[in-house]
Amino acid sequence: MPTGLKRDLGLLSTMAIAIGAMVGSGIFILPGVAYVTVDGPAVVLAFLIAGLLVLPAAFSAAEMATAMPEDGGSYVFVERGMGPLLGTIAGVGNWFMLSFKGALALVGGVPYIVFIAPWLTEYILVIAVALAILFTVINIVSTKSAGTLQFAIVGAMLVALAWFIAGGVPDVSPERTAGAFNFGSGGLIAATALVFISYAGVIKIAAVAEEVKDPGKTIPRAMIGSLLLTTALYVAVVYVAIGVIDIDAAIAAGDLRSDGEGAIMALAADATLGLPGTVAVVFAALLALASTANAGLLSASRFPFAMARDGLAPGAFERVSDRFNTPVLAVSVSGAIIVLLVVFVPIDQVAKFGSAFQIIVFILVNLALIGFREGAIDNYSPPFTAPLYPWMQLFGMASGFVVLTQLGTVPLAGAALITGVSIIYFYLYVRPRTDREGAARTEVRRNVGEAALERTRELFAEGRRYDTLVAITEQTPVETRLDMLRIGLDLSALREGSVTVTNFKQVPPRVFTASDTTSRHDEPPEWARKAHLSPNVEGDTTVANGGRQGEGADEPVARTGNGAASTAETVATGPEPTRSPPIDFRTVTTEDVGPAIVEFASFEDQSFIVLERRVEELHELYSEGVNEHVLRNAPCGVLLVEDRGFDGVEEIAVATERGVYDPEKLLVADAIAEETGATLTLLQTIPEDAPSGREQVVQEYHDELRRILTVTADSRILRSDDRVAALARFANAADLLVTSTERRGLSGALFGRPGDRLVDVVDVTAVMVQPAGKRQEGLVQRLVLDRLFG
């Protein structure tokens, strides 16, 4: 969208920004420190490896920058790909880290200034503040001026370093560089982690992508070109530096500190180029550090600008000056932060924190590209595509984690602190103002839905037979027995299964007589014989007496449009005639009903158990009732029936409290609807403030489910933070509710689970379905599904 920013930056100016952001403390301060860390010349290899490890993030950033040439860089990529939360972390972290690095660069030239002018030492703070103000003014006046200045600084620096390399090569001592590329050197990984921050500026080009000419070509060329050029420059300069001076001797003489920090490049130039070369290198060092500060300020100011445009920061940061065409407030605040850091904060510690966070950002950049690619975003068509996808990105993330572990506790703690502050800021300010999510999260939600749809298709396509056990007790009311039988008949009718109605009679424990559970076949009981039914379509049904299905005397059975059965006449219901399942009546005498039901279902190879829901068991803390035992141990699916009567079924509400629908719950609802001629209504809730993309994916999931179901189905996605109330409001308008069982645990025993609460507050008969082999999801899984689909 138009922003008023000018596309003034060409290829050379854009490369200059990246090189200027990289070539600073990385080449003029870190070689000595890294030499001590790796304990030898392999510091050269450390710089080379670090450059290669940055390459995946550079390719990823280049691709995304050409697709989204907007100011904000890695923040934009992470925010669009991973969502506002991670985008806020990347934006806030990058903003402050670039400011920290800019402040570090302003005072990082102290050893070089002291090397040629010791009397200026006491004015270093004043000079650093003055330079910060100067660069702030330059960036306010014109981005083009900032880019031109950057080009001039980098040009002069490269000339000086080229002179140093050319003049120093003849003086390189082979003994001092022996092992420069030795992969077996101790401390190599730690040294690589240390110099990793030298390449952090490579993706800063993307932070000013909106001001780059022809971004589709310029950005990838500038990003990859600057990285390769800087890597080659680092390797050559460090190789010459350690080859012309004895670093251990310099430390012993006090020219370098014990950790290797100091004006190492000035010492190397003095050893090989004499006074003119030394002055040139010192001048280049000061220019490099100044360019780092300038590039850091230019890039840092674009993060609040981009965040404001997305609603993640106050809108004032988005305003572009009519006079200068630059985001004045964003630049001014960034400059003020750098001044405050120079004056009040120990910059060396902050720089270490920044290096850790930069690695995290590189990891997020690689992850964001995967999110965009796999998210199949309609308008994502970058002119440049990263090669070797996704292996390069996976390598970049894995290597980033390895390097991160080598930085020490303090930097990791600092990165964690910044991340924590960003998260707090997001929930306090950003979340109430945003209504979107990242491409990756949308795709994860879509993939979860696709996996659930595939399981549902497979279940509906199966032709296996369903045998149902209707488990009743002496306490089960007659009306409830009839409704349970109706459900069992409807469930088994479509797959030519059978129904076994078993009365489990509990007897007191016995010690001196046989206590084994016993089972016998019965004649159809009186409650089944005298049921009042209204037949409509003729068919055939067998009631088995005194034997297994088909054995013994047979009597005709009548079924209503609700699937109820009696010994009156043969009836089938639904849109087309179906064969009503055979019914076998049993009585089981047992001391413990729960285990007896499980053992019976297992021995008879039942597909479903239809069981009366016992409300009194919901709050049991120290004992396990029949419902709980069956739910925990059943070898098949379980249907808990809360009977409130359903003489006529026209609409069945199918509710899910969280996550996707269990396929067997849909199968149960579909079977009852097909036998009764009812329609289904899919009910699902999402949070009141859920982004529109979340609702869209859930709706697509519902639409696909409706294509799988064999009956007419409607869909309702309810926006509400009170799930139970929202679902109950619509479920009460139906004739039957089909929902899921939930394992209760301690919290459920005390307060009830959402599924139980929903059944308790509605006025219609409810069937709670637990699929065969169902195991309660763990806390993490429940939270993930809840966030994705609930």
Protein Blocks (a to p, Z undefined) as FASTA:
>chain_A
ZZhiacfbcfklmmmmmmmmmmmmkmmmmmmmmmmmnopaklmmmmmmmmmmmmmmmmmm
mmmmmmmccehijmmmmmmmnojklmmmmmmmmmmmmmmmmmmmmmmmmmmmmmmmmmlm
mmmmmmmmmmmmmmmmmmmmomklmmmmmmmmmmmmmmmmmmmmmmmmmmpcfklmgokl
cckbghklmmmmmmmmmmmmmmmmmmmmmmcghkllmmmmmmmmmmmmmmmmmmmmmmmm
mmmpcfklmmmnopacfkopacfklmmmmmmnommlmmmmmmmmmmmmmmmmmmmmmmmm
mmmmmmmmnopacfklmpccfklopafklmmmmmmmmmmmmmmpcfklmmmmmmmmmmmm
mmmmmmmmmmmmmnopaklccfbdcehiaklmmmmmmmmmmmmmmnojklmmmmmmmmmm
mmmmmmmmmmmmgccddfklmmmmmmmmmmmmmmmmmmmmpccdcdddddddfklcfklm
mmmmmmmmmmmmmnopacdddddddddddfkbcfbdcdddddddfklmmpccddfbdcdd
dddehiaehiajdddddddfkopacdfbccdedjbdcddddddddddddfblklmmmmmm
mmnopabdcddddfklmmcfkbccfklmmmmmocbdcdddddebjabcfbdcdddfbhcd
dfklmmmmmmmmmmnopacdddddddfklcfklmmmmmmmmmmmmmmpmbdcdddddddf
blklmmmmmmmmpmbdcdddddfbjmlmmnopfklmmmmmpcbdcdddddehiacddfkl
mmmmmmmmZZ
